[in-house]
Amino acid sequence: MNFLTQKKIQIRNEVDHYGFSYLLSKRFNLKHVPKSYACFSHGWIWRTDLKVEDFGYSFSPRKLPIVVATRYQQNFLLHKGFATVYAGGLPFAYVEKSSFKRRPGSLLIMPPHSAQLTGVGLDSKLLDYIEDIASYFSEICVSLHVHDYENQELTNHLKKRNIRFILGADPIDANSLNRMRQIFDYFDYVSSTIMGSHILYAAFCGCKVSLLRTHLQLYSRSSFINHTMLQSIPGHVARMLDNFNNFPSLESRFPWLFVNHPLESIQMTEWAIEEIGFSNLLSKDIMMDVLGWTLRSRVRALVRAVSFRVNLAVKACRFSNAVD
């Protein structure tokens, strides 16, 4: 397997994450990758009882253009006072199918991002399990988040156990989205120990996706408590923990996802196509305008920025006078 390698980039804004702006500029035949002046929601939001903080835009200017996956999410943010919100699907929905052919009976295990970020990771019980079920599959491999992939102690441990591993997602990698598409086009089964966007992406690509009921892992409070923004929103850390760790609630909503063995996994491609917002994909002209990649939209972005700074200055002045 020769999946795309890393191509490190400098992150200027949300659209650059995982190489999305690089993917778009190549698709649009642009000579360079423009800077974006909009927000583009990357992660899968599976909750329906939405709050603004679920999107990460609690402190964003209300006039800043935002692209979300579905019309339900679009209408929610519009009702919350955001002026310019588009339903445009998730970035992964824009990644074209790769040339990789699916290998029947192959299995990809996707553990949490890394213990460094989540407080959980590849424990010995999970590694033992991978070794125990290897004979059931034509090929078995572990996808590692970049922080784990660059952890030599961890990778050496995997090598000693003869467990194959590959580089998965990397937020500062121009090839990240395209590489994940290659990976999901290749593997037949994808099983994880924790809920996340990878579930939706793999299902969208046609993989048989599952959560391993016997090896579910919990995010720790420290996974979110270190984020200053999250701490400033009352109750949000608890909400995030419930979002990922409330497995009874998740199983009630996604009963097909929870299995005792990866071979019990099923395809849910049609569900994923709808969940990822594939019918909402923006055309080139609309996308260029939304992101500020045209002269007219860049001028609008400049006017917004000046207006925002002036309003902040006025508020600061009023506060100062009130204090005096």
C-alpha positions in Angstrom: 0.0 0.0 0.0 1.5 3.3 -1.1 -0.9 6.0 0.3 -0.1 9.6 -0.1 2.7 10.9 2.1 2.7 14.0 4.2 3.1 17.5 2.8 3.2 19.9 5.7 1.5 23.2 5.4 1.0 26.4 7.4 -2.5 26.8 8.7 -3.9 30.3 8.0 -7.6 29.5 8.8 -10.1 26.7 9.3 -10.4 26.0 5.5 -6.7 25.0 5.4 -7.2 22.2 7.9 -6.4 18.7 6.6 -5.5 20.3 3.2 -9.0 21.3 2.2 -8.1 24.6 0.6 -5.3 22.8 -1.3 -7.7 20.2 -2.5 -10.1 22.9 -3.7 -7.5 25.1 -5.4 -6.3 22.0 -7.4 -9.8 21.1 -8.4 -10.4 24.7 -9.5 -7.1 24.8 -11.4 -5.8 27.8 -9.4 -2.1 28.6 -9.6 -1.9 29.2 -5.9 -3.9 28.5 -2.7 -5.7 31.6 -1.7 -6.3 32.6 1.9 -9.9 32.1 2.9 -12.2 34.6 4.7 -14.9 32.2 6.0 -15.4 29.3 8.3 -16.0 25.8 7.0 -17.1 23.3 9.6 -14.9 20.1 9.3 -16.2 17.7 12.0 -19.3 15.5 11.9 -21.9 16.8 14.3 -24.2 13.9 15.1 -26.2 15.6 17.8 -29.6 17.0 16.9 -30.1 19.1 20.1 -27.6 21.7 18.8 -25.9 24.5 20.5 -23.7 27.2 18.9 -20.6 25.9 20.8 -21.0 22.5 19.1 -19.7 24.2 15.9 -16.9 26.1 17.7 -18.2 29.5 16.6 -19.3 30.9 19.9 -16.9 33.8 19.7 -17.0 34.3 15.9 -18.3 37.5 14.3 -22.0 37.0 13.4 -21.4 38.4 9.9 -18.6 36.0 9.1 -19.6 33.5 6.3 -19.9 29.9 7.6 -20.4 26.7 5.7 -22.0 23.7 7.6 -22.9 20.2 6.4 -26.7 20.2 6.4 -29.7 22.6 6.0 -30.8 21.7 9.5 -27.5 23.0 10.9 -27.7 26.0 8.5 -31.2 27.0 9.8 -30.1 26.5 13.4 -27.2 29.0 13.1 -29.3 31.5 11.1 -31.9 31.5 13.9 -29.0 32.1 16.4 -28.2 35.4 14.6 -25.4 34.4 12.2 -26.0 36.4 9.0 -24.4 34.3 6.3 -24.6 30.5 6.7 -24.5 28.0 3.8 -25.3 24.3 3.7 -22.4 22.9 1.8 -21.6 19.5 3.1 -18.5 18.5 5.0 -15.0 19.0 3.4 -14.5 15.2 3.1 -17.5 15.1 0.8 -15.5 17.1 -1.8 -12.8 14.5 -2.0 -13.0 12.5 -5.3 -12.9 8.7 -5.3 -9.3 7.5 -5.6 -7.9 4.8 -7.9 -7.4 2.4 -5.0 -9.3 -0.9 -5.3 -11.0 -2.3 -2.2 -9.3 -5.4 -0.9 -12.0 -7.9 0.2 -11.8 -9.0 3.8 -9.3 -6.3 4.9 -9.7 -4.5 8.2 -8.6 -1.1 9.4 -8.6 -0.4 13.1 -8.9 3.2 14.1 -8.1 4.0 17.7 -8.5 7.5 19.3 -6.3 10.2 17.9 -3.6 9.9 20.6 -3.2 9.7 24.3 -1.6 13.1 24.1 -4.8 14.6 22.9 -7.5 12.5 24.4 -6.3 10.7 27.4 -6.9 7.3 25.7 -5.0 5.4 23.0 -3.7 2.1 22.0 -3.7 0.0 25.2 -2.4 -3.6 25.5 -5.9 -5.1 25.6 -6.7 -3.6 22.2 -3.4 -4.8 20.7 -4.0 -8.3 22.1 -7.4 -8.2 20.4 -6.0 -7.2 17.1 -3.6 -10.1 17.2 -6.4 -12.5 18.2 -8.7 -11.6 15.2 -6.0 -11.2 12.6 -6.7 -14.7 11.1 -10.2 -13.7 10.3 -9.1 -11.1 7.7 -7.0 -11.0 4.5 -5.2 -8.0 6.0 -5.3 -6.0 9.2 -3.8 -2.6 9.8 -4.0 0.2 12.4 -4.5 3.9 11.3 -2.5 6.2 13.5 -3.2 9.9 14.0 0.0 12.0 13.3 0.9 12.4 17.0 1.0 8.6 17.4 2.6 8.0 14.0 5.5 10.2 15.1 5.7 8.5 18.5 8.7 6.2 18.0 8.1 4.3 21.3 4.6 3.4 20.2 5.5 2.5 16.6 8.4 0.3 17.8 6.0 -1.5 20.1 3.7 -2.2 17.1 6.6 -3.4 15.1 7.6 -5.9 17.8 4.0 -7.3 17.7 4.1 -7.4 13.9 1.1 -5.1 13.8 1.1 -3.0 10.6 0.2 0.6 10.9 -0.3 3.6 8.5 -0.5 7.4 8.9 -4.0 8.6 9.1 -5.2 12.2 9.6 -2.9 15.2 10.0 -4.5 18.6 10.3 -1.4 20.4 8.9 -0.9 18.1 5.9 -2.0 19.2 2.4 -2.6 15.5 1.5 -4.6 14.5 4.5 -8.1 14.4 3.1 -6.9 12.7 -0.1 -4.9 10.1 1.8 -7.9 9.3 4.0 -10.0 8.8 0.9 -7.4 6.4 -0.5 -7.4 4.5 2.8 -11.2 4.2 3.0 -11.4 3.2 -0.7 -8.9 0.3 0.0 -10.1 -1.3 3.3 -13.2 -3.4 3.4 -14.0 -3.2 7.1 -13.2 -0.2 9.4 -13.6 -0.6 13.2 -13.0 1.9 15.9 -13.1 2.1 19.7 -14.4 5.6 19.9 -17.0 7.8 18.1 -15.8 10.4 15.7 -15.9 11.8 12.2 -13.9 8.8 10.9 -17.0 6.7 11.3 -19.0 8.9 8.8 -16.1 9.3 6.4 -15.4 5.5 6.1 -19.2 4.8 5.7 -19.4 7.4 3.0 -16.6 5.6 1.1 -18.4 2.3 1.2 -16.6 0.6 4.1 -18.4 -1.7 6.5 -18.1 0.4 9.7 -18.4 -0.4 13.3 -17.6 0.4 16.9 -16.1 -2.5 18.9 -18.6 -3.0 21.8 -16.0 -5.0 23.8 -13.2 -2.3 23.5 -15.0 1.0 23.7 -12.8 3.8 25.1 -13.8 6.9 27.1 -12.4 10.4 26.6 -11.1 11.8 29.8 -12.1 15.2 31.2 -8.5 16.5 30.5 -9.2 15.9 26.8 -11.3 19.1 26.8 -10.5 20.9 30.0 -7.2 22.2 28.6 -9.1 24.2 25.9 -9.5 27.8 27.2 -12.5 28.4 25.0 -14.3 25.3 26.2 -13.7 26.1 29.9 -15.2 29.6 29.4 -18.6 28.1 28.3 -20.5 26.8 31.4 -21.3 23.1 31.1 -19.7 22.6 27.7 -16.9 20.2 28.9 -19.6 18.0 30.4 -21.6 18.2 27.2 -18.6 17.2 25.1 -17.8 14.2 27.4 -21.5 13.1 27.1 -21.3 13.6 23.3 -18.4 11.0 22.9 -18.8 8.8 26.0 -22.6 8.2 26.3 -22.5 4.9 24.5 -26.1 3.8 25.5 -27.4 7.0 23.8 -25.2 6.5 20.8 -26.2 2.9 20.4 -29.9 3.8 20.7 -29.4 6.2 17.7 -27.0 4.1 15.7 -27.8 0.5 16.7 -26.2 -0.9 13.5 -22.8 0.6 14.5 -22.2 -1.4 17.6 -20.8 -4.9 17.1 -19.0 -7.7 19.0 -16.8 -8.6 16.0 -15.8 -6.5 13.0 -17.2 -9.2 10.7 -20.7 -8.1 11.9 -20.3 -4.7 10.4 -22.5 -3.5 7.6 -22.4 -0.9 4.8 -24.4 2.3 5.5 -23.4 4.3 2.4 -26.8 5.9 1.7 -27.0 7.1 5.4 -23.5 8.5 5.2 -24.2 10.3 1.9 -27.1 12.2 3.5 -25.3 12.8 6.8 -22.3 14.2 5.2 -24.4 16.7 3.2 -23.4 15.4 -0.2 -26.5 16.9 -1.9 -25.5 20.3 -0.7 -22.0 20.6 -2.3 -21.3 24.1 -3.5 -20.4 24.8 -7.1 -17.1 26.4 -8.0 -18.5 29.9 -8.4 -20.4 29.8 -5.1 -17.5 28.3 -3.2 -15.0 30.9 -4.6 -17.4 33.7 -3.6 -18.1 32.3 -0.1 -14.4 31.7 0.8 -13.3 35.1 -0.4 -11.4 33.8 -3.4 -12.7 36.4 -5.8 -11.9 40.1 -5.9 -15.5 41.1 -5.0 -15.7 38.7 -2.0 -12.2 39.8 -0.8 -13.4 43.4 -0.7 -16.5 42.3 1.3 -14.2 40.5 3.7 -12.1 43.6 4.2 -15.2 45.7 4.9 -16.4 43.1 7.4 -13.0 43.1 9.1 -12.9 46.9 9.4 -16.4 47.1 10.7 -15.7 44.4 13.3 -12.6 46.2 14.5 -14.5 49.5 14.7 -17.3 47.9 16.7 -14.7 46.4 19.1 -13.1 49.8 19.5 -16.4 51.5 20.2 -17.4 48.9 22.8 -13.9 49.2 24.5 -14.3 53.0 24.6 -17.8 52.7 26.1 -16.5 50.3 28.7 -13.6 52.5 29.6 -15.9 55.5 30.0 -18.3 53.5 32.2 -15.5 52.4 34.5 -14.2 56.0 34.8 
